Amino acid sequence: MTGSLTGPARGDAGDVSRQGFLVVESLSVRFPTHDGLVQAVSDLSYSVRLGETLGIVGESGSGKSVSAMAVLGLHDEQRSRVTGSIRVGGREMVGASQSTLRQMRGNEAAMIFQDPLTALHPFHPVGRQISEAYRVHHDCSRSAARAKAIEMLDRVGIPQARSRADEYPHQFSGGMRQRAMIAMALVNDPKLLIADEPTTALDVTVQAQILDLLQELQQDFGSAVVIITHDLGVVAEVADEVLVMYAGRAVEKGPTREVLTHPEMPYTWGLLSSTPEVSGDPDSRLVPIPGNPPSLLHPPPGCPFHPRCPHVDEVAGDLCRSELPALEGGRRGPAHTKRCHLPDPDAIYGKEAT
């Protein structure tokens, strides 16, 4: 499963097979507040083809979930400003009517939310919630919808699905609730699935089961999948390509193996050095990224990572503090892009890694 994360050229919006089922171009999301304008996402572009998995990684507050919610049109129009282009199956979603967005959500695209206990309604049985999600997009009887819900619960590995469909979310374990959320997301056979931190708060064994389930279901449904996470281990396991975000911007993107083995942006280096390795040296220490992410109310000039970057003074002309780097192809070709002024990041990272 391969694909390109380079911003596709504008052309025939219906050419989904060439450009991607999901195409995001120059997406920006702003939130007006009493203190000023929060620049949550800035000039974000990527595409995902059917059968491809994109992993979006970054610290909390980097804009991962905000950008995903923009894809599904979940931001309040009165409290947000969304600009750019989001095309799902060739149809433009930015500026689309609420009826168009409702028809798209659940039918063409669906989302697995971070906390299934709060995403599922506590007062309704799990099976009823899944069957109602099915009836929104299908003209069928309640009994037919219930049968579909039981089928999906069984398909995602919930034992005794017929009886458990009548249970409430609090009667499910964390892993079973996440499976129920996946069943609800896939009940209408969407072509785009967005999973927002799908393994958060689950133990390691259950995490592996959920990731295996997502990969198996993607093969069955042929969906385009976007996985949002802060866990590089998850990305390495399931993603074909990775997009690293920082302060609302893409700072590195490319094939997963290439980015994780030859990162070209110091922020990505920091994420890798602060991640434990099961097979690594047990005596080695994790190296956290110094400082804190910048305020999105008042982002720093130049490279957004420069206040935390140890390599600022290695770039001539004080460019890091004054000029925003372009997201462009690095030393390994146009498929692997990075937003950094360092002329030879390979040489620096090679020394740090050894």
VEXDREN-2710 file (C-alpha; in Angstrom, 1 decimal):
% VEXDREN-2710
k/r/px/py/pz
1/MET/0.0/0.0/0.0
2/THR/1.7/3.1/-1.2
3/GLY/0.7/6.7/-2.0
4/SER/1.8/10.2/-2.1
5/LEU/1.5/12.9/0.5
6/THR/2.6/15.7/-1.8
7/GLY/-0.1/18.3/-2.4
8/PRO/-1.9/17.2/-5.5
9/ALA/-2.2/19.6/-8.4
10/ARG/-5.7/21.0/-8.9
11/GLY/-7.6/19.5/-11.7
12/ASP/-10.5/17.1/-12.1
13/ALA/-12.0/16.8/-8.6
14/GLY/-13.6/13.5/-9.5
15/ASP/-10.3/11.8/-10.3
16/VAL/-10.3/10.1/-6.9
17/SER/-8.0/7.3/-7.9
18/ARG/-5.2/9.7/-8.9
19/GLN/-5.4/12.4/-6.3
20/GLY/-6.8/10.5/-3.4
21/PHE/-10.1/9.8/-1.8
22/LEU/-9.3/12.5/0.8
23/VAL/-7.5/15.6/-0.5
24/VAL/-6.7/18.4/1.9
25/GLU/-5.1/21.6/0.4
26/SER/-4.0/24.7/2.2
27/LEU/-6.3/24.0/5.2
28/SER/-6.3/26.6/7.9
29/VAL/-8.5/26.6/11.0
30/ARG/-8.8/29.7/13.3
31/PHE/-10.8/30.2/16.5
32/PRO/-11.6/33.8/17.4
33/THR/-11.4/34.4/21.2
34/HIS/-11.5/37.3/23.5
35/ASP/-7.7/37.1/23.7
36/GLY/-7.1/37.0/20.0
37/LEU/-7.2/34.6/17.1
38/VAL/-6.1/31.0/17.8
39/GLN/-4.2/29.7/14.8
40/ALA/-4.9/26.0/15.4
41/VAL/-4.1/24.7/11.9
42/SER/-2.1/26.6/9.2
43/ASP/-1.6/25.8/5.5
44/LEU/-2.0/22.0/5.9
45/SER/-2.0/19.8/2.7
46/TYR/-2.0/16.0/2.3
47/SER/-3.9/13.3/0.4
48/VAL/-4.9/9.7/1.2
49/ARG/-5.9/7.1/-1.4
50/LEU/-8.2/4.2/-0.9
51/GLY/-6.3/1.3/0.8
52/GLU/-3.7/3.7/2.2
53/THR/-3.1/4.5/5.9
54/LEU/-1.7/7.9/6.9
55/GLY/-0.4/8.4/10.4
56/ILE/-0.6/12.0/11.8
57/VAL/1.7/12.5/14.8
58/GLY/2.7/15.3/17.1
59/GLU/2.4/16.6/20.7
60/SER/-0.9/17.6/22.2
61/GLY/-2.0/20.9/20.8
62/SER/-0.2/20.4/17.5
63/GLY/-3.5/20.5/15.5
64/LYS/-4.0/16.8/14.7
65/SER/-7.6/16.4/16.0
66/VAL/-8.6/19.9/14.9
67/SER/-7.7/19.2/11.3
68/ALA/-9.5/15.8/11.5
69/MET/-12.7/17.4/12.8
70/ALA/-12.5/20.0/10.0
71/VAL/-12.5/17.1/7.5
72/LEU/-15.9/15.9/8.9
73/GLY/-17.2/19.5/9.2
74/LEU/-17.5/19.2/13.0
75/HIS/-16.4/22.7/13.9
76/ASP/-19.1/25.2/14.9
77/GLU/-19.5/27.6/12.0
78/GLN/-20.1/30.5/14.4
79/ARG/-17.0/29.9/16.4
80/SER/-14.4/28.9/13.8
81/ARG/-13.0/30.0/10.5
82/VAL/-12.1/27.1/8.2
83/THR/-10.4/28.0/4.9
84/GLY/-8.7/26.0/2.1
85/SER/-10.0/22.9/0.4
86/ILE/-11.1/19.5/1.7
87/ARG/-12.4/17.1/-0.9
88/VAL/-13.9/13.8/0.1
89/GLY/-14.6/11.5/-2.8
90/GLY/-14.1/14.4/-5.1
91/ARG/-16.7/16.6/-3.3
92/GLU/-15.7/19.9/-1.7
93/MET/-16.5/20.0/2.0
94/VAL/-15.3/23.5/3.0
95/GLY/-18.4/25.7/2.7
96/ALA/-20.7/22.8/2.1
97/SER/-24.3/22.9/3.5
98/GLN/-25.1/21.1/6.7
99/SER/-27.3/18.6/4.8
100/THR/-24.3/17.7/2.6
101/LEU/-22.1/17.3/5.6
102/ARG/-24.6/15.1/7.4
103/GLN/-25.0/12.9/4.3
104/MET/-21.2/12.6/4.1
105/ARG/-20.6/11.9/7.8
106/GLY/-21.1/8.2/8.6
107/ASN/-21.8/7.3/5.0
108/GLU/-18.6/8.3/3.1
109/ALA/-16.5/9.2/6.1
110/ALA/-16.5/8.2/9.7
111/MET/-14.5/8.9/12.8
112/ILE/-13.5/6.8/15.8
113/PHE/-13.2/9.2/18.7
114/GLN/-10.5/9.2/21.4
115/ASP/-12.7/8.3/24.4
116/PRO/-15.5/5.8/23.5
117/LEU/-17.1/6.1/26.9
118/THR/-18.0/9.8/26.2
119/ALA/-18.6/9.3/22.5
120/LEU/-21.2/6.6/23.2
121/HIS/-24.5/7.7/24.7
122/PRO/-24.7/6.3/28.3
123/PHE/-28.6/6.0/28.3
124/HIS/-29.0/3.8/25.1
125/PRO/-27.9/0.2/24.5
126/VAL/-24.8/-0.1/22.3
127/GLY/-26.7/-2.1/19.6
128/ARG/-29.4/0.5/19.3
129/GLN/-26.8/3.3/18.8
130/ILE/-25.2/1.3/16.0
131/SER/-28.5/0.5/14.4
132/GLU/-29.6/4.1/14.5
133/ALA/-26.4/5.1/12.8
134/TYR/-27.3/2.6/10.1
135/ARG/-30.9/3.8/9.7
136/VAL/-29.8/7.4/9.1
137/HIS/-28.4/6.4/5.7
138/HIS/-30.6/3.4/4.9
139/ASP/-34.4/3.1/4.5
140/CYS/-34.9/-0.1/6.5
141/SER/-36.9/-1.5/9.5
142/ARG/-35.7/-1.5/13.0
143/SER/-35.3/-5.2/13.0
144/ALA/-33.1/-5.1/9.9
145/ALA/-31.0/-2.4/11.4
146/ARG/-30.6/-4.4/14.6
147/ALA/-29.5/-7.4/12.6
148/LYS/-26.9/-5.2/10.9
149/ALA/-25.7/-3.9/14.3
150/ILE/-25.3/-7.4/15.6
151/GLU/-23.4/-8.5/12.5
152/MET/-21.0/-5.6/13.0
153/LEU/-20.5/-6.3/16.7
154/ASP/-19.7/-9.9/15.8
155/ARG/-17.4/-8.7/13.0
156/VAL/-15.2/-6.6/15.3
157/GLY/-14.8/-9.5/17.7
158/ILE/-17.3/-8.9/20.4
159/PRO/-18.4/-12.3/21.8
160/GLN/-22.1/-13.1/22.2
161/ALA/-22.9/-10.1/20.0
162/ARG/-26.7/-10.7/20.0
163/SER/-27.0/-10.4/23.8
164/ARG/-24.3/-7.8/24.3
165/ALA/-26.1/-5.5/21.8
166/ASP/-28.7/-4.9/24.5
167/GLU/-26.0/-3.8/27.1
168/TYR/-25.0/-0.3/27.9
169/PRO/-21.6/1.3/27.3
170/HIS/-20.6/1.1/31.0
171/GLN/-21.1/-2.7/30.9
172/PHE/-18.3/-2.9/28.3
173/SER/-14.6/-2.9/29.0
174/GLY/-12.4/-0.2/27.5
175/GLY/-11.3/-2.5/24.6
176/MET/-14.9/-3.7/24.0
177/ARG/-16.1/-0.1/23.9
178/GLN/-13.5/0.8/21.3
179/ARG/-14.5/-2.2/19.3
180/ALA/-18.1/-1.0/19.5
181/MET/-17.0/2.4/18.3
182/ILE/-15.3/0.8/15.3
183/ALA/-18.4/-1.2/14.5
184/MET/-20.5/2.0/14.6
185/ALA/-18.0/3.8/12.4
186/LEU/-17.9/1.0/9.8
187/VAL/-21.6/0.1/9.8
188/ASN/-22.3/2.1/6.6
189/ASP/-19.1/0.9/4.8
190/PRO/-17.4/4.4/4.6
191/LYS/-14.5/4.9/2.3
192/LEU/-12.7/7.1/4.7
193/LEU/-12.0/6.2/8.4
194/ILE/-10.4/8.7/10.8
195/ALA/-9.2/7.1/14.1
196/ASP/-8.3/9.7/16.7
197/GLU/-6.0/8.1/19.3
198/PRO/-7.7/4.8/18.9
199/THR/-5.5/3.0/21.5
200/THR/-5.3/5.7/24.2
201/ALA/-5.8/4.4/27.8
202/LEU/-5.8/0.7/26.6
203/ASP/-3.3/-1.8/27.9
204/VAL/-0.6/-3.0/25.5
205/THR/-2.3/-6.3/24.6
206/VAL/-5.6/-4.6/23.8
207/GLN/-3.8/-1.9/21.8
208/ALA/-2.3/-4.6/19.6
209/GLN/-5.7/-6.2/19.1
210/ILE/-7.3/-2.9/18.1
211/LEU/-4.6/-2.1/15.6
212/ASP/-4.8/-5.6/14.1
213/LEU/-8.5/-5.2/13.9
214/LEU/-8.2/-1.9/12.1
215/GLN/-5.8/-3.3/9.5
216/GLU/-8.0/-6.4/8.9
217/LEU/-11.1/-4.3/8.4
218/GLN/-9.3/-1.9/6.1
219/GLN/-8.3/-4.8/3.9
220/ASP/-12.0/-6.0/3.9
221/PHE/-13.5/-2.6/3.2
222/GLY/-10.7/-1.0/1.1
223/SER/-11.0/2.2/3.1
224/ALA/-8.6/5.2/3.3
225/VAL/-7.5/5.4/6.9
226/VAL/-6.1/8.3/8.9
227/ILE/-4.7/7.5/12.3
228/ILE/-4.1/10.4/14.7
229/THR/-1.7/9.5/17.5
230/HIS/1.3/10.7/19.6
231/ASP/2.7/7.2/19.6
232/LEU/5.3/6.6/17.0
233/GLY/5.1/2.8/17.7
234/VAL/1.5/2.9/16.4
235/VAL/2.6/4.7/13.3
236/ALA/5.4/2.3/12.6
237/GLU/3.0/-0.6/12.9
238/VAL/0.1/0.5/10.7
239/ALA/0.9/3.6/8.6
240/ASP/2.1/3.6/5.0
241/GLU/3.0/7.3/5.3
242/VAL/3.4/9.7/8.2
243/LEU/2.7/13.4/8.7
244/VAL/4.4/15.1/11.6
245/MET/2.7/18.2/12.9
246/TYR/3.9/21.0/15.2
247/ALA/2.2/24.2/16.2
248/GLY/-0.6/23.6/13.6
249/ARG/1.8/23.0/10.7
250/ALA/3.2/20.1/8.8
251/VAL/6.9/19.9/9.6
252/GLU/7.8/16.6/8.0
253/LYS/6.0/14.0/5.9
254/GLY/6.8/11.0/3.7
255/PRO/6.9/7.2/3.7
256/THR/6.8/5.9/7.2
257/ARG/10.0/3.8/7.1
258/GLU/11.9/6.6/5.5
259/VAL/10.8/9.3/8.0
260/LEU/11.4/7.1/11.0
261/THR/14.8/5.8/9.9
262/HIS/16.1/9.0/8.2
263/PRO/14.2/12.0/9.8
264/GLU/15.3/15.4/8.5
265/MET/13.6/17.8/11.0
266/PRO/14.9/18.3/14.6
267/TYR/11.3/18.0/16.0
268/THR/11.0/14.6/14.5
269/TRP/14.4/13.7/16.0
270/GLY/13.0/14.8/19.4
271/LEU/9.9/12.6/19.1
272/LEU/12.1/9.6/18.2
273/SER/14.6/10.2/21.0
274/SER/11.8/10.5/23.6
275/THR/10.2/7.2/22.6
276/PRO/11.3/4.1/24.4
277/GLU/12.4/1.0/22.4
278/VAL/11.5/-2.4/23.6
279/SER/14.5/-4.0/22.0
280/GLY/16.8/-1.1/22.9
281/ASP/19.5/-0.7/25.6
282/PRO/17.7/-0.9/29.0
283/ASP/20.2/1.5/30.5
284/SER/19.8/4.2/27.9
285/ARG/17.9/7.3/28.9
286/LEU/15.0/8.9/27.1
287/VAL/15.8/12.4/25.9
288/PRO/12.8/14.7/26.2
289/ILE/12.3/17.7/23.9
290/PRO/13.2/20.8/26.0
291/GLY/10.6/23.5/26.6
292/ASN/6.9/23.7/25.7
293/PRO/5.0/24.0/22.5
294/PRO/4.4/27.7/21.5
295/SER/1.2/29.6/22.1
296/LEU/-1.1/29.4/19.0
297/LEU/-2.4/32.8/19.9
298/HIS/1.0/34.3/19.4
299/PRO/3.2/31.8/17.5
300/PRO/6.8/32.7/17.2
301/PRO/8.3/34.3/14.1
302/GLY/10.3/32.1/11.7
303/CYS/10.4/28.4/12.3
304/PRO/7.8/27.6/14.9
305/PHE/10.2/25.0/16.5
306/HIS/13.1/27.4/16.8
307/PRO/12.6/28.3/20.5
308/ARG/13.1/24.6/21.4
309/CYS/15.6/23.6/18.7
310/PRO/19.2/23.0/19.7
311/HIS/20.4/23.6/16.1
312/VAL/19.3/27.2/15.6
313/ASP/22.8/28.7/15.6
314/GLU/24.0/26.2/13.0
315/VAL/21.9/28.0/10.3
316/ALA/23.5/31.1/8.9
317/GLY/21.8/34.5/8.8
318/ASP/19.5/33.9/11.8
319/LEU/16.9/32.4/9.3
320/CYS/15.3/30.1/11.9
321/ARG/14.2/33.1/14.0
322/SER/13.1/35.3/11.1
323/GLU/11.8/33.2/8.2
324/LEU/9.3/30.3/8.1
325/PRO/10.9/27.4/6.2
326/ALA/9.0/26.0/3.2
327/LEU/7.8/22.4/3.3
328/GLU/10.0/21.0/0.5
329/GLY/11.8/17.9/-0.6
330/GLY/14.8/16.9/1.3
331/ARG/18.0/15.2/0.4
332/ARG/16.2/11.9/-0.3
333/GLY/13.8/13.2/-2.9
334/PRO/10.4/15.0/-3.3
335/ALA/8.4/12.2/-1.5
336/HIS/10.1/13.0/1.8
337/THR/9.5/16.7/2.7
338/LYS/10.6/18.7/5.7
339/ARG/10.2/22.2/7.0
340/CYS/13.7/23.1/8.2
341/HIS/16.5/25.5/7.3
342/LEU/19.3/23.0/8.2
343/PRO/21.3/22.4/4.9
344/ASP/22.5/18.9/5.8
345/PRO/20.2/17.4/8.5
346/ASP/21.5/13.9/7.8
347/ALA/25.0/14.7/9.0
348/ILE/23.7/16.2/12.3
349/TYR/21.2/13.5/13.0
350/GLY/23.8/10.8/12.2
351/LYS/26.1/12.2/14.9
352/GLU/23.3/12.5/17.5
353/ALA/22.0/9.0/16.8
354/THR/25.5/7.5/17.5
END
